């Protein structure tokens, strides 16, 4: 009977051993984060230096990316401006071609009257105006209209009774708009009020005084 009573005691002992081992492992794992965190001033300084170095590298990469973006933006802008210039110049090359053909035919000694020459010049002018309209360029209205300093540039004033004073009498050079923006003002002559004529009675009186 004594041997049978000792066996349960032997069976109970191994069950307590793994419980103690798991408890030690749990306590070790819970202690490891506290050991990884910097506790001394030297460790905290080293951690801050590492963070500072990482932040500096990040800022350098951002600055390099921004510099590359600026270079690409400037290149894209320059390419766009060049393409716009090429499109405009390509259209106006046709006008140069027509003028060169006209001068070449004149140099070959072909006979032509003044009317045919004028018709050729008018044809080139119509083509030129159509090209300008394609790019929203239109002439500024000036003749007979009130002088507008925003659109007109006055060269001189001429006394006249033909038009209202302050109106445009003559247009010396056309002005042009591109869209709603002034490209070039029109050079104009502005009408001024004519000088008052002397009265007939005063003129007769002055003449009588001269005879006496």
MDTraj code that builds the backbone (N, CA, C; nanometers):
import mdtraj as md
import numpy as np

residues = "UNK UNK UNK UNK UNK UNK UNK UNK UNK UNK UNK UNK UNK UNK UNK UNK UNK UNK UNK UNK UNK UNK UNK UNK UNK UNK UNK UNK UNK UNK UNK UNK UNK UNK UNK UNK UNK UNK UNK UNK UNK UNK UNK UNK UNK UNK UNK UNK UNK UNK UNK UNK UNK UNK UNK UNK UNK UNK UNK UNK UNK UNK UNK UNK UNK UNK UNK UNK UNK UNK UNK UNK UNK UNK UNK UNK UNK UNK UNK UNK UNK UNK UNK UNK UNK UNK UNK UNK UNK UNK UNK UNK UNK UNK UNK UNK UNK UNK UNK UNK UNK UNK UNK UNK UNK UNK UNK UNK UNK UNK UNK UNK UNK UNK UNK UNK UNK UNK UNK UNK UNK UNK UNK UNK UNK UNK UNK UNK UNK UNK UNK UNK UNK UNK UNK UNK UNK UNK UNK UNK UNK UNK UNK UNK UNK UNK UNK UNK UNK UNK UNK UNK UNK UNK UNK UNK UNK UNK UNK UNK UNK UNK UNK UNK UNK UNK UNK UNK UNK UNK UNK UNK UNK UNK UNK UNK UNK UNK UNK UNK UNK UNK UNK UNK UNK UNK UNK UNK UNK UNK UNK UNK UNK UNK UNK UNK UNK UNK UNK UNK UNK UNK UNK UNK UNK UNK UNK UNK UNK UNK UNK UNK".split()
xyz = np.array([
    [0.0812, -0.1200, 0.0000],
    [0.0000, 0.0000, 0.0000],
    [0.0850, 0.1256, 0.0000],
    [0.2005, 0.1207, 0.0662],
    [0.2870, 0.2377, 0.0708],
    [0.3449, 0.2703, -0.0647],
    [0.3721, 0.1714, -0.1448],
    [0.4240, 0.1951, -0.2788],
    [0.3194, 0.2599, -0.3674],
    [0.1921, 0.2176, -0.3546],
    [0.0859, 0.2756, -0.4357],
    [0.0591, 0.4203, -0.3979],
    [0.0774, 0.4535, -0.2723],
    [0.0551, 0.5902, -0.2310],
    [0.1655, 0.6827, -0.2783],
    [0.2841, 0.6338, -0.3011],
    [0.3937, 0.7169, -0.3466],
    [0.3823, 0.7524, -0.4941],
    [0.3162, 0.6736, -0.5741],
    [0.3072, 0.6977, -0.7166],
    [0.2312, 0.8254, -0.7496],
    [0.1157, 0.8501, -0.6867],
    [0.0508, 0.9780, -0.7182],
    [0.1359, 1.0972, -0.6871],
    [0.2147, 1.0860, -0.5803],
    [0.3032, 1.1974, -0.5464],
    [0.4044, 1.2210, -0.6552],
    [0.4535, 1.1117, -0.7153],
    [0.5492, 1.1246, -0.8264],
    [0.4830, 1.1846, -0.9488],
    [0.3558, 1.1560, -0.9747],
    [0.2852, 1.2076, -1.0924],
    [0.2524, 1.3553, -1.0777],
    [0.2334, 1.4014, -0.9553],
    [0.1985, 1.5412, -0.9347],
    [0.3175, 1.6342, -0.9529],
    [0.4369, 1.5886, -0.9316],
    [0.5539, 1.6749, -0.9358],
    [0.5850, 1.7295, -1.0741],
    [0.5812, 1.6549, -1.1856],
    [0.6160, 1.7082, -1.3190],
    [0.5211, 1.8175, -1.3663],
    [0.3947, 1.8191, -1.3193],
    [0.2993, 1.9190, -1.3674],
    [0.3368, 2.0598, -1.3227],
    [0.4064, 2.0747, -1.2138],
    [0.4431, 2.2069, -1.1659],
    [0.5631, 2.2642, -1.2380],
    [0.6433, 2.1825, -1.3036],
    [0.7665, 2.2278, -1.3676],
    [0.7397, 2.3130, -1.4906],
    [0.6554, 2.2728, -1.5915],
    [0.6313, 2.3565, -1.7087],
    [0.5637, 2.4879, -1.6747],
    [0.4836, 2.4902, -1.5668],
    [0.4194, 2.6152, -1.5270],
    [0.5227, 2.7168, -1.4851],
    [0.6207, 2.6762, -1.4136],
    [0.7261, 2.7671, -1.3712],
    [0.8091, 2.8152, -1.4897],
    [0.8344, 2.7285, -1.5887],
    [0.9127, 2.7655, -1.7066],
    [0.8388, 2.8685, -1.7918],
    [0.7076, 2.8484, -1.8115],
    [0.6307, 2.9452, -1.8907],
    [0.6240, 3.0783, -1.8201],
    [0.6177, 3.0766, -1.6917],
    [0.6144, 3.2025, -1.6168],
    [0.7433, 3.2789, -1.6333],
    [0.8562, 3.2059, -1.6309],
    [0.9852, 3.2714, -1.6502],
    [0.9978, 3.3287, -1.7908],
    [0.9460, 3.2546, -1.8937],
    [0.9525, 3.3049, -2.0308],
    [0.8702, 3.4316, -2.0471],
    [0.7492, 3.4325, -1.9850],
    [0.6632, 3.5499, -1.9942],
    [0.7276, 3.6705, -1.9293],
    [0.7895, 3.6479, -1.8156],
    [0.8551, 3.7587, -1.7472],
    [0.9745, 3.8086, -1.8253],
    [1.0438, 3.7190, -1.8995],
    [1.1580, 3.7595, -1.9803],
    [1.1140, 3.8420, -2.0996],
    [0.9997, 3.7982, -2.1648],
    [0.9500, 3.8725, -2.2793],
    [0.8992, 4.0109, -2.2389],
    [0.8347, 4.0182, -2.1253],
    [0.7857, 4.1486, -2.0812],
    [0.8983, 4.2415, -2.0418],
    [1.0107, 4.1870, -2.0087],
    [1.1238, 4.2701, -1.9683],
    [1.2054, 4.3167, -2.0872],
    [1.1977, 4.2464, -2.2033],
    [1.2800, 4.2805, -2.3176],
    [1.2505, 4.4181, -2.3744],
    [1.1228, 4.4671, -2.3881],
    [1.1017, 4.6031, -2.4380],
    [1.1653, 4.7074, -2.3491],
    [1.1611, 4.6869, -2.2181],
    [1.2226, 4.7831, -2.1287],
    [1.3740, 4.7850, -2.1458],
    [1.4302, 4.6719, -2.1820],
    [1.5739, 4.6690, -2.2028],
    [1.6126, 4.7334, -2.3371],
    [1.5211, 4.7271, -2.4437],
    [1.5528, 4.7851, -2.5741],
    [1.5423, 4.9371, -2.5741],
    [1.4564, 4.9941, -2.4901],
    [1.4403, 5.1396, -2.4868],
    [1.5655, 5.2032, -2.4271],
    [1.6068, 5.3211, -2.4833],
    [1.7254, 5.3873, -2.4286],
    [1.6962, 5.4385, -2.2874],
    [1.7809, 5.4019, -2.1970],
    [1.7632, 5.4404, -2.0571],
    [1.8675, 5.5390, -2.0103],
    [1.9846, 5.5337, -2.0675],
    [2.0913, 5.6242, -2.0246],
    [2.0951, 5.7463, -2.1156],
    [2.1498, 5.8588, -2.0697],
    [2.1620, 5.9776, -2.1555],
    [2.2405, 5.9505, -2.2833],
    [2.3437, 5.8664, -2.2737],
    [2.4226, 5.8357, -2.3928],
    [2.3389, 5.7638, -2.4975],
    [2.2544, 5.6709, -2.4524],
    [2.1694, 5.5972, -2.5463],
    [2.0655, 5.6911, -2.6096],
    [2.0090, 5.7804, -2.5285],
    [1.9115, 5.8754, -2.5842],
    [1.9771, 5.9691, -2.6864],
    [2.0988, 6.0156, -2.6595],
    [2.1700, 6.1023, -2.7533],
    [2.1980, 6.0275, -2.8834],
    [2.2392, 5.8991, -2.8714],
    [2.2665, 5.8188, -2.9909],
    [2.1396, 5.7997, -3.0735],
    [2.0242, 5.7777, -3.0053],
    [1.8983, 5.7609, -3.0777],
    [1.8583, 5.8900, -3.1488],
    [1.8767, 6.0043, -3.0821],
    [1.8449, 6.1324, -3.1451],
    [1.9365, 6.1620, -3.2632],
    [2.0633, 6.1267, -3.2533],
    [2.1551, 6.1447, -3.3646],
    [2.1132, 6.0601, -3.4848],
    [2.0714, 5.9375, -3.4567],
    [2.0242, 5.8508, -3.5657],
    [1.9000, 5.9086, -3.6329],
    [1.8046, 5.9564, -3.5500],
    [1.6835, 6.0180, -3.6059],
    [1.7172, 6.1433, -3.6851],
    [1.8124, 6.2225, -3.6359],
    [1.8543, 6.3428, -3.7073],
    [1.9158, 6.3073, -3.8427],
    [1.9977, 6.2044, -3.8461],
    [2.0600, 6.1631, -3.9719],
    [1.9556, 6.1145, -4.0722],
    [1.8569, 6.0380, -4.0246],
    [1.7516, 5.9899, -4.1134],
    [1.6686, 6.1064, -4.1670],
    [1.6380, 6.2052, -4.0803],
    [1.5616, 6.3212, -4.1248],
    [1.6398, 6.4028, -4.2276],
    [1.7697, 6.4159, -4.2070],
    [1.8520, 6.4902, -4.3020],
    [1.8551, 6.4208, -4.4383],
    [1.8683, 6.2885, -4.4380],
    [1.8666, 6.2158, -4.5654],
    [1.7325, 6.2314, -4.6357],
    [1.6240, 6.2294, -4.5577],
    [1.4923, 6.2453, -4.6173],
    [1.4766, 6.3839, -4.6790],
    [1.5228, 6.4871, -4.6096],
    [1.5135, 6.6230, -4.6624],
    [1.5993, 6.6407, -4.7868],
    [1.7156, 6.5784, -4.7911],
    [1.7999, 6.5873, -4.9102],
    [1.7331, 6.5216, -5.0297],
    [1.6655, 6.4093, -5.0074],
    [1.5959, 6.3434, -5.1182],
    [1.4803, 6.4295, -5.1682],
    [1.4068, 6.4932, -5.0751],
    [1.2967, 6.5801, -5.1150],
    [1.3487, 6.6996, -5.1951],
    [1.4604, 6.7582, -5.1487],
    [1.5185, 6.8726, -5.2203],
    [1.5647, 6.8319, -5.3604],
    [1.6247, 6.7139, -5.3720],
    [1.6693, 6.6669, -5.5034],
    [1.5505, 6.6423, -5.5962],
    [1.4429, 6.5840, -5.5436],
    [1.3237, 6.5611, -5.6257],
    [1.2623, 6.6938, -5.6709],
    [1.2597, 6.7930, -5.5819],
    [1.2035, 6.9233, -5.6175],
    [1.2890, 6.9926, -5.7236],
    [1.4211, 6.9815, -5.7120],
    [1.5096, 7.0418, -5.8112],
    [1.4898, 6.9762, -5.9478],
    [1.4737, 6.8447, -5.9503],
    [1.4483, 6.7748, -6.0769],
    [1.3148, 6.8163, -6.1364],
    [1.2143, 6.8371, -6.0497],
    [1.0832, 6.8809, -6.1001],
    [1.0933, 7.0192, -6.1616],
    [1.1686, 7.1104, -6.0985],
    [1.1839, 7.2449, -6.1545],
    [1.2525, 7.2394, -6.2907],
    [1.3538, 7.1560, -6.3043],
    [1.4227, 7.1445, -6.4327],
    [1.3286, 7.0916, -6.5405],
    [1.2475, 6.9906, -6.5056],
    [1.1534, 6.9368, -6.6041],
    [1.0481, 7.0401, -6.6409],
    [1.0016, 7.1187, -6.5411],
    [0.8999, 7.2213, -6.5688],
    [0.9552, 7.3291, -6.6611],
    [1.0805, 7.3719, -6.6363],
    [1.1401, 7.4727, -6.7245],
    [1.1586, 7.4191, -6.8654],
    [1.1980, 7.2939, -6.8765],
    [1.2165, 7.2338, -7.0092],
    [1.0824, 7.2215, -7.0820],
    [0.9781, 7.1790, -7.0107],
    [0.8463, 7.1678, -7.0731],
    [0.7946, 7.3039, -7.1176],
    [0.8183, 7.4076, -7.0368],
    [0.7753, 7.5421, -7.0750],
    [0.8501, 7.5913, -7.1983],
    [0.9816, 7.5691, -7.2003],
    [1.0601, 7.6108, -7.3170],
    [1.0157, 7.5354, -7.4426],
    [0.9894, 7.4061, -7.4285],
    [0.9434, 7.3281, -7.5443],
    [0.8073, 7.3777, -7.5931],
    [0.7175, 7.4117, -7.4991],
    [0.5865, 7.4621, -7.5392],
    [0.5958, 7.5956, -7.6110],
    [0.6815, 7.6850, -7.5611],
    [0.6991, 7.8138, -7.6281],
    [0.7585, 7.7961, -7.7670],
    [0.8525, 7.7056, -7.7806],
    [0.9125, 7.6828, -7.9119],
    [0.8108, 7.6250, -8.0098],
    [0.7266, 7.5332, -7.9638],
    [0.6244, 7.4767, -8.0524],
    [0.5250, 7.5841, -8.0967],
    [0.4895, 7.6757, -8.0041],
    [0.3974, 7.7840, -8.0406],
    [0.4609, 7.8764, -8.1442],
    [0.5883, 7.9101, -8.1263],
    [0.6568, 7.9950, -8.2237],
    [0.6658, 7.9257, -8.3595],
    [0.6963, 7.7987, -8.3581],
    [0.7068, 7.7259, -8.4848],
    [0.5735, 7.7266, -8.5594],
    [0.4624, 7.7086, -8.4856],
    [0.3315, 7.7073, -8.5511],
    [0.3012, 7.8426, -8.6158],
    [0.3313, 7.9515, -8.5439],
    [0.3046, 8.0851, -8.5989],
    [0.3928, 8.1122, -8.7204],
    [0.5215, 8.0857, -8.7076],
    [0.6133, 8.1145, -8.8180],
    [0.5842, 8.0273, -8.9394],
    [0.5413, 7.9042, -8.9166],
    [0.5103, 7.8160, -9.0298],
    [0.3944, 7.8720, -9.1120],
    [0.2963, 7.9325, -9.0434],
    [0.1844, 7.9919, -9.1163],
    [0.2290, 8.1119, -9.1992],
    [0.3159, 8.1947, -9.1434],
    [0.3544, 8.3170, -9.2134],
    [0.4606, 8.2915, -9.3205],
    [0.5184, 8.1747, -9.3200],
    [0.6109, 8.1419, -9.4289],
    [0.5386, 8.1352, -9.5626],
    [0.4091, 8.0995, -9.5616],
    [0.3325, 8.0959, -9.6863],
    [0.3213, 8.2359, -9.7477],
    [0.3077, 8.3368, -9.6617],
    [0.2992, 8.4742, -9.7126],
    [0.4319, 8.5152, -9.7755],
    [0.5414, 8.4787, -9.7119],
    [0.6733, 8.5084, -9.7692],
    [0.6895, 8.4395, -9.9038],
    [0.6405, 8.3173, -9.9152],
    [0.6495, 8.2451, -10.0423],
    [0.5766, 8.3213, -10.1530],
    [0.4571, 8.3709, -10.1225],
    [0.3813, 8.4443, -10.2248],
    [0.4505, 8.5741, -10.2643],
    [0.5066, 8.6451, -10.1663],
    [0.5781, 8.7685, -10.1986],
    [0.7031, 8.7403, -10.2815],
    [0.7717, 8.6319, -10.2502],
    [0.8904, 8.5960, -10.3292],
    [0.8522, 8.5590, -10.4720],
    [0.7394, 8.4904, -10.4904],
    [0.6952, 8.4581, -10.6264],
    [0.6616, 8.5855, -10.7028],
    [0.5998, 8.6814, -10.6356],
    [0.5636, 8.8064, -10.7025],
    [0.6879, 8.8832, -10.7445],
    [0.7850, 8.8953, -10.6561],
    [0.9076, 8.9669, -10.6908],
    [0.9868, 8.8921, -10.7972],
    [0.9830, 8.7574, -10.7947],
    [1.0550, 8.6803, -10.8971],
    [0.9927, 8.7024, -11.0342],
    [0.8599, 8.7027, -11.0411],
    [0.7952, 8.7257, -11.1710],
    [0.8222, 8.8673, -11.2207],
    [0.8323, 8.9626, -11.1305],
    [0.8651, 9.0992, -11.1706],
    [1.0082, 9.1065, -11.2219],
    [1.0985, 9.0346, -11.1603],
    [1.2374, 9.0358, -11.2042],
    [1.2584, 8.9664, -11.3367],
    [1.1699, 8.8745, -11.3733],
    [1.1834, 8.8046, -11.5009],
    [1.1405, 8.8916, -11.6188],
    [1.0935, 9.0106, -11.5924],
    [1.0566, 9.1022, -11.7002],
    [0.9186, 9.0802, -11.7559],
    [0.8337, 9.0079, -11.6820],
    [0.6978, 8.9877, -11.7311],
    [0.6197, 9.1185, -11.7215],
    [0.5478, 9.1469, -11.8271],
    [0.4720, 9.2715, -11.8294],
    [0.3472, 9.2589, -11.7430],
    [0.3129, 9.3680, -11.6810],
    [0.1922, 9.3706, -11.5987],
    [0.1567, 9.5131, -11.5675],
    [0.0276, 9.5404, -11.5609],
    [-0.0150, 9.6757, -11.5304],
    [-0.0239, 9.6956, -11.3794],
    [-0.0538, 9.8180, -11.3417],
    [-0.0617, 9.8504, -11.1999],
    [-0.1758, 9.7773, -11.1308],
    [-0.2839, 9.7531, -11.2053],
    [-0.3984, 9.6846, -11.1445],
    [-0.3628, 9.5418, -11.1056],
    [-0.2907, 9.4710, -11.1900],
    [-0.2538, 9.3335, -11.1576],
    [-0.1601, 9.3284, -11.0372],
    [-0.0715, 9.4275, -11.0289],
    [0.0178, 9.4331, -10.9121],
    [-0.0621, 9.4587, -10.7857],
    [-0.1571, 9.5526, -10.7957],
    [-0.2414, 9.5814, -10.6786],
    [-0.3237, 9.4601, -10.6387],
    [-0.3760, 9.3875, -10.7366],
    [-0.4544, 9.2680, -10.7063],
    [-0.3685, 9.1635, -10.6351],
    [-0.2441, 9.1508, -10.6783],
    [-0.1552, 9.0549, -10.6123],
    [-0.1251, 9.0942, -10.4686],
    [-0.1014, 9.2242, -10.4478],
    [-0.0752, 9.2711, -10.3110],
    [-0.1994, 9.2542, -10.2242],
    [-0.3170, 9.2830, -10.2773],
    [-0.4405, 9.2640, -10.2008],
    [-0.4611, 9.1181, -10.1631],
    [-0.4241, 9.0283, -10.2539],
    [-0.4367, 8.8856, -10.2248],
    [-0.3466, 8.8456, -10.1072],
    [-0.2241, 8.8961, -10.1075],
    [-0.1330, 8.8649, -9.9976],
    [-0.1825, 8.9250, -9.8668],
    [-0.2379, 9.0466, -9.8731],
    [-0.2911, 9.1092, -9.7530],
    [-0.4099, 9.0309, -9.6960],
    [-0.4983, 8.9820, -9.7833],
    [-0.6107, 8.9025, -9.7341],
    [-0.5617, 8.7743, -9.6680],
    [-0.4619, 8.7138, -9.7276],
    [-0.4048, 8.5934, -9.6672],
    [-0.3413, 8.6252, -9.5319],
    [-0.2750, 8.7377, -9.5259],
    [-0.2093, 8.7775, -9.4016],
    [-0.3132, 8.8024, -9.2918],
    [-0.4226, 8.8725, -9.3270],
    [-0.5256, 8.8994, -9.2280],
    [-0.5921, 8.7706, -9.1794],
    [-0.6127, 8.6772, -9.2700],
    [-0.6723, 8.5500, -9.2281],
    [-0.5810, 8.4755, -9.1309],
    [-0.4498, 8.4854, -9.1523],
    [-0.3571, 8.4226, -9.0583],
    [-0.3644, 8.4903, -8.9218],
    [-0.3765, 8.6244, -8.9223],
    [-0.3862, 8.6970, -8.7956],
    [-0.5141, 8.6601, -8.7220],
    [-0.6248, 8.6472, -8.7944],
    [-0.7510, 8.6115, -8.7301],
    [-0.7435, 8.4724, -8.6679],
    [-0.6647, 8.3856, -8.7256],
    [-0.6490, 8.2513, -8.6686],
    [-0.5888, 8.2576, -8.5291],
    [-0.5064, 8.3582, -8.5058],
    [-0.4434, 8.3754, -8.3738],
    [-0.5101, 8.4867, -8.2930],
    [-0.6364, 8.5171, -8.3270],
    [-0.7190, 8.6135, -8.2537],
    [-0.6573, 8.7537, -8.2518],
    [-0.5914, 8.7890, -8.3615],
    [-0.5351, 8.9236, -8.3757],
    [-0.6272, 9.0021, -8.4675],
    [-0.6733, 9.1166, -8.4192],
    [-0.7644, 9.1998, -8.4991],
    [-0.7231, 9.3454, -8.4868],
    [-0.7615, 9.4252, -8.5876],
    [-0.7231, 9.5661, -8.5920],
    [-0.8063, 9.6467, -8.4935],
    [-0.7460, 9.7533, -8.4434],
    [-0.8137, 9.8459, -8.3530],
    [-0.8901, 9.9479, -8.4362],
    [-1.0167, 9.9692, -8.4047],
    [-1.0956, 10.0710, -8.4735],
    [-1.0503, 10.2096, -8.4271],
    [-1.0298, 10.3013, -8.5225],
    [-0.9780, 10.4328, -8.4851],
    [-1.0455, 10.5460, -8.5620],
    [-1.0465, 10.5402, -8.6933],
    [-1.0899, 10.6538, -8.7753],
    [-1.2330, 10.6946, -8.7422],
    [-1.2511, 10.8259, -8.7117],
    [-1.3834, 10.8798, -8.6844],
    [-1.4341, 10.8556, -8.5441],
    [-1.3638, 10.7776, -8.4647],
    [-1.4081, 10.7473, -8.3282],
    [-1.3450, 10.8445, -8.2296],
    [-1.4037, 10.8595, -8.1109],
    [-1.3404, 10.9441, -8.0089],
    [-1.2035, 10.8890, -7.9705],
    [-1.1105, 10.9791, -7.9440],
    [-0.9749, 10.9375, -7.9071],
    [-0.9789, 10.8610, -7.7750],
    [-0.9182, 10.7431, -7.7760],
    [-0.9130, 10.6564, -7.6578],
    [-0.7665, 10.6325, -7.6238],
    [-0.7172, 10.6897, -7.5131],
    [-0.5745, 10.6717, -7.4814],
    [-0.5362, 10.5281, -7.4523],
    [-0.6333, 10.4420, -7.4242],
    [-0.6021, 10.3009, -7.4006],
    [-0.5715, 10.2263, -7.5303],
    [-0.6262, 10.2779, -7.6438],
    [-0.6098, 10.2105, -7.7715],
    [-0.5331, 10.2932, -7.8744],
    [-0.5311, 10.4245, -7.8567],
    [-0.4737, 10.5142, -7.9571],
    [-0.3539, 10.5881, -7.8992],
    [-0.2631, 10.6230, -7.9885],
    [-0.1481, 10.7054, -7.9539],
    [-0.1512, 10.8297, -8.0440],
    [-0.1746, 10.9459, -7.9817],
    [-0.1886, 11.0700, -8.0578],
    [-0.0513, 11.1215, -8.1000],
    [-0.0359, 11.1471, -8.2293],
    [0.0883, 11.2025, -8.2825],
    [0.0801, 11.3543, -8.2910],
    [-0.0370, 11.4059, -8.3282],
    [-0.0555, 11.5514, -8.3399],
    [-0.2038, 11.5818, -8.3358],
    [-0.2336, 11.7119, -8.3281],
    [-0.3704, 11.7622, -8.3329],
    [-0.3833, 11.8602, -8.4499],
    [-0.4945, 11.8521, -8.5197],
    [-0.5179, 11.9388, -8.6355],
    [-0.6537, 12.0059, -8.6170],
    [-0.6584, 12.1396, -8.6191],
    [-0.7878, 12.2088, -8.6112],
    [-0.8710, 12.1798, -8.7357],
    [-0.9933, 12.1398, -8.7184],
    [-1.0808, 12.1095, -8.8305],
    [-1.2249, 12.1113, -8.7837],
    [-1.3125, 12.1413, -8.8794],
    [-1.4559, 12.1375, -8.8516],
    [-1.5216, 12.0158, -8.9136],
    [-1.4425, 11.9281, -8.9739],
    [-1.4992, 11.8115, -9.0423],
    [-1.5505, 11.7079, -8.9437],
    [-1.4813, 11.6892, -8.8324],
    [-1.5228, 11.5907, -8.7327],
    [-1.5296, 11.6595, -8.5965],
    [-1.5905, 11.5921, -8.5034],
    [-1.6058, 11.6469, -8.3692],
    [-1.4696, 11.6585, -8.3015],
    [-1.4419, 11.7661, -8.2314],
    [-1.3131, 11.7790, -8.1613],
    [-1.2917, 11.6631, -8.0631],
    [-1.1705, 11.6156, -8.0599],
    [-1.1399, 11.5003, -7.9757],
    [-1.1565, 11.3677, -8.0462],
    [-1.1980, 11.3703, -8.1731],
    [-1.2128, 11.2473, -8.2505],
    [-1.0870, 11.2223, -8.3334],
    [-1.0738, 11.0995, -8.3791],
    [-0.9594, 11.0624, -8.4616],
    [-0.9840, 11.1121, -8.6037],
    [-0.8946, 11.1983, -8.6508],
    [-0.9085, 11.2549, -8.7849],
    [-0.8431, 11.1653, -8.8892],
    [-0.7203, 11.1215, -8.8606],
    [-0.6472, 11.0338, -8.9537],
    [-0.5810, 10.9209, -8.8735],
    [-0.5712, 10.8069, -8.9385],
    [-0.5008, 10.6925, -8.8798],
    [-0.3697, 10.6727, -8.9568],
    [-0.2575, 10.6973, -8.8905],
    [-0.1281, 10.6862, -8.9568],
    [-0.0747, 10.5438, -8.9544],
    [-0.1048, 10.4712, -8.8505],
    [-0.0587, 10.3315, -8.8398],
    [-0.1622, 10.2527, -8.7608],
    [-0.2007, 10.1376, -8.8133],
    [-0.3042, 10.0562, -8.7494],
    [-0.2549, 10.0001, -8.6162],
    [-0.3478, 9.9910, -8.5235],
    [-0.3213, 9.9214, -8.3983],
    [-0.3848, 9.7836, -8.4006],
    [-0.3383, 9.6950, -8.3125],
    [-0.3879, 9.5573, -8.3141],
    [-0.4096, 9.5075, -8.1719],
    [-0.5115, 9.4230, -8.1591],
    [-0.5424, 9.3533, -8.0352],
    [-0.5168, 9.2052, -8.0545],
    [-0.4697, 9.1390, -7.9493],
    [-0.4631, 8.9932, -7.9481],
    [-0.5562, 8.9463, -7.8374],
    [-0.6727, 8.8975, -7.8782],
    [-0.7776, 8.8703, -7.7806],
    [-0.8316, 9.0027, -7.7292],
    [-0.8260, 9.0217, -7.5981],
    [-0.8665, 9.1481, -7.5370],
    [-0.7467, 9.2316, -7.4945],
    [-0.6274, 9.1883, -7.5264],
    [-0.5064, 9.2597, -7.4848],
    [-0.4513, 9.3417, -7.6011],
    [-0.4085, 9.4645, -7.5703],
    [-0.3536, 9.5525, -7.6736],
    [-0.2153, 9.5039, -7.7148],
    [-0.2009, 9.4777, -7.8447],
    [-0.0723, 9.4359, -7.8980],
    [0.0100, 9.5562, -7.9424],
    [-0.0561, 9.6525, -8.0065],
    [0.0093, 9.7761, -8.0495],
    [-0.0957, 9.8839, -8.0643],
    [-0.0737, 10.0053, -8.0066],
    [-0.1738, 10.1114, -8.0217],
    [-0.1725, 10.1692, -8.1620],
    [-0.2841, 10.2261, -8.2003],
    [-0.2949, 10.2912, -8.3308],
    [-0.2375, 10.4321, -8.3211],
    [-0.1526, 10.4676, -8.4178],
    [-0.0962, 10.6032, -8.4234],
    [-0.1924, 10.6908, -8.5024],
    [-0.2430, 10.7964, -8.4387],
    [-0.3518, 10.8737, -8.4980],
    [-0.3238, 11.0232, -8.4875],
    [-0.3988, 11.0989, -8.5702],
    [-0.4047, 11.2448, -8.5633],
    [-0.5421, 11.2804, -8.5083],
    [-0.5444, 11.3635, -8.4040],
    [-0.6688, 11.3962, -8.3350],
    [-0.7184, 11.5327, -8.3826],
    [-0.8484, 11.5409, -8.4009],
    [-0.9095, 11.6669, -8.4448],
    [-0.9229, 11.7623, -8.3272],
    [-0.8939, 11.8875, -8.3529],
    [-0.9094, 11.9932, -8.2531],
    [-1.0113, 12.0942, -8.3029],
    [-1.0659, 12.1689, -8.2121],
    [-1.1649, 12.2699, -8.2511],
    [-1.0975, 12.3780, -8.3337],
    [-1.1589, 12.4203, -8.4423],
    [-1.0980, 12.5264, -8.5246],
    [-1.0959, 12.6589, -8.4502],
    [-1.0043, 12.7460, -8.4888],
    [-0.9944, 12.8788, -8.4269],
    [-1.1179, 12.9602, -8.4614],
    [-1.1706, 13.0371, -8.3682],
    [-1.2918, 13.1171, -8.3969],
    [-1.2636, 13.2247, -8.5021],
    [-1.3595, 13.2428, -8.5933],
    [-1.3454, 13.3444, -8.6980],
    [-1.3801, 13.4822, -8.6414],
    [-1.3133, 13.5862, -8.6879],
    [-1.3478, 13.7215, -8.6392],
    [-1.4856, 13.7614, -8.6878],
    [-1.5593, 13.8367, -8.6050],
    [-1.6942, 13.8785, -8.6414],
    [-1.6889, 13.9820, -8.7548],
    [-1.7948, 13.9853, -8.8386],
    [-1.7980, 14.0759, -8.9544],
    [-1.8017, 14.2216, -8.9119],
    [-1.8758, 14.2544, -8.8039],
    [-1.8852, 14.3929, -8.7589],
    [-1.7524, 14.4438, -8.7081],
    [-1.6860, 14.3630, -8.6325],
    [-1.5558, 14.4042, -8.5801],
    [-1.4573, 14.4198, -8.6926],
    [-1.4669, 14.3319, -8.7956],
    [-1.3752, 14.3415, -8.9094],
    [-1.4007, 14.4699, -8.9884],
    [-1.5322, 14.5072, -9.0058],
    [-1.5654, 14.6300, -9.0791],
    [-1.5222, 14.7531, -9.0035],
    [-1.5376, 14.7473, -8.8696],
    [-1.4985, 14.8626, -8.7887],
    [-1.3483, 14.8844, -8.7937],
    [-1.2759, 14.7755, -8.7890],
    [-1.1311, 14.7871, -8.7946],
    [-1.0861, 14.8381, -8.9305],
    [-1.1596, 14.8012, -9.0356],
    [-1.1249, 14.8482, -9.1702],
    [-1.1532, 14.9974, -9.1832],
    [-1.2669, 15.0488, -9.1264],
    [-1.3004, 15.1910, -9.1313],
    [-1.1989, 15.2736, -9.0553],
    [-1.1589, 15.2232, -8.9403],
    [-1.0573, 15.2946, -8.8622],
    [-0.9273, 15.3054, -8.9391],
    [-0.8976, 15.2079, -9.0174],
    [-0.7746, 15.2105, -9.0955],
    [-0.7806, 15.3113, -9.2071],
    [-0.9016, 15.3324, -9.2662],
    [-0.9169, 15.4301, -9.3739],
    [-0.9040, 15.5715, -9.3220],
    [-0.9530, 15.5990, -9.1990],
    [-0.9401, 15.7331, -9.1433],
    [-0.7939, 15.7667, -9.1155],
])
top = md.Topology()
chain = top.add_chain()
for i, resn in enumerate(residues, 1):
    res = top.add_residue(resn, chain, resSeq=i)
    for name in ("N", "CA", "C"):
        top.add_atom(name, md.element.get_by_symbol(name[0]), res)
traj = md.Trajectory(xyz[None], top)
